[in-house]
Amino acid sequence: MTSIIDPAWKNLVECKHLLLTEAIKDLERRRENSLSAQQEELSVIPNLKDDVAKLQDEVAKLQDVIASLKLDKIALEEKIASDERVSSLEKERDYYRKESMRLNTAVESMKCKPDKKLRG
């Protein structure tokens, strides 16, 4: 019995079938690799969520510390301003004390000296 199919065509079809089979296997391997990679990426997401939550907690703590430091800064600035005011007032007090003592000495010296105009 002779075959109706030309052996060259049969060989070509078998060769193309083999190539298609290999291409299908290659696509299957790629799909599996892609799925594995996606599963690995997805398995990282819960860890990332935990890390993000931890970072958010740290940021909140840092914001509290910053707010506290700002309040401390304001308090220190007010204290410094108050200290400067006290220092200024003390300088004024010392000046007026010295001036008072100088004037008191001048008045005392005027009391002790006889007035030449009155004798005269």
C-alpha positions in Angstrom: 0.0 0.0 0.0 1.3 3.3 -1.0 0.9 6.3 1.1 -1.0 9.3 -0.3 1.0 11.7 1.8 4.3 12.7 0.3 7.2 11.7 2.7 8.7 15.2 2.5 5.4 16.8 3.6 5.0 14.2 6.3 8.6 14.9 7.5 7.8 18.7 7.4 4.6 18.2 9.4 6.4 16.0 12.0 9.1 18.6 12.3 6.6 21.5 12.7 4.7 19.4 15.2 7.9 18.8 17.2 8.6 22.6 17.1 5.1 23.4 18.3 5.3 20.8 21.1 8.6 22.3 22.2 7.1 25.8 22.0 4.1 24.7 24.1 6.5 23.1 26.7 8.6 26.3 26.8 5.4 28.5 27.3 4.3 26.1 30.1 7.7 26.5 31.8 7.6 30.3 31.5 4.0 30.3 32.8 5.1 28.2 35.8 8.1 30.5 36.4 5.9 33.6 36.2 3.4 32.1 38.6 6.2 31.2 41.1 7.6 34.7 40.9 4.2 36.2 41.4 3.5 33.9 44.4 6.8 35.0 45.9 6.0 38.7 45.4 2.6 38.1 46.9 4.1 36.3 49.9 6.2 39.4 50.6 3.1 41.7 50.8 2.0 40.6 54.3 5.6 41.4 55.5 5.4 44.7 53.8 2.2 45.5 55.5 3.7 44.8 58.9 6.8 46.9 58.0 4.5 49.8 56.9 2.6 49.5 60.1 5.8 49.6 62.2 7.1 52.6 60.2 3.8 54.4 60.7 4.1 53.8 64.5 7.7 55.1 64.5 6.6 58.2 62.5 3.8 58.8 65.0 6.3 58.5 67.9 8.7 60.9 66.2 5.9 63.4 65.6 5.1 63.2 69.3 8.7 63.8 70.2 9.0 66.7 67.8 5.8 68.3 69.2 7.2 67.9 72.7 10.6 69.4 71.7 8.8 72.4 70.2 6.9 73.0 73.4 10.2 72.7 75.3 11.8 75.2 72.9 8.9 77.7 73.5 9.2 77.3 77.2 13.0 77.8 77.1 12.6 80.9 74.9 10.1 82.3 77.4 12.4 81.6 80.3 15.3 83.3 78.5 13.2 86.3 77.7 12.1 86.4 81.3 15.7 86.1 82.5 16.7 88.9 80.1 13.9 91.1 81.5 15.0 90.3 85.1 18.6 91.1 84.2 17.5 94.4 82.7 15.4 95.3 85.7 18.3 94.4 88.0 20.6 96.7 86.0 18.0 99.5 86.3 17.7 98.9 90.0 21.5 99.1 90.5 21.6 102.3 88.5 18.9 103.9 90.5 20.4 102.7 93.8 23.8 104.3 92.8 22.1 107.4 91.7 20.1 107.6 94.9 23.3 107.2 97.0 25.1 109.8 95.0 22.2 112.3 95.4 21.9 111.4 99.1 25.7 112.1 99.5 25.2 115.4 97.7 22.3 116.4 99.9 24.3 115.5 103.0 27.3 117.5 101.9 25.0 120.5 101.3 23.5 120.3 104.8 26.9 120.4 106.4 28.3 123.4 104.5 27.2 126.8 105.8 25.6 128.9 103.1 27.9 131.9 102.3 25.0 133.9 100.9 23.1 133.8 104.1 26.0 135.1 106.2 26.7 137.9 104.2 
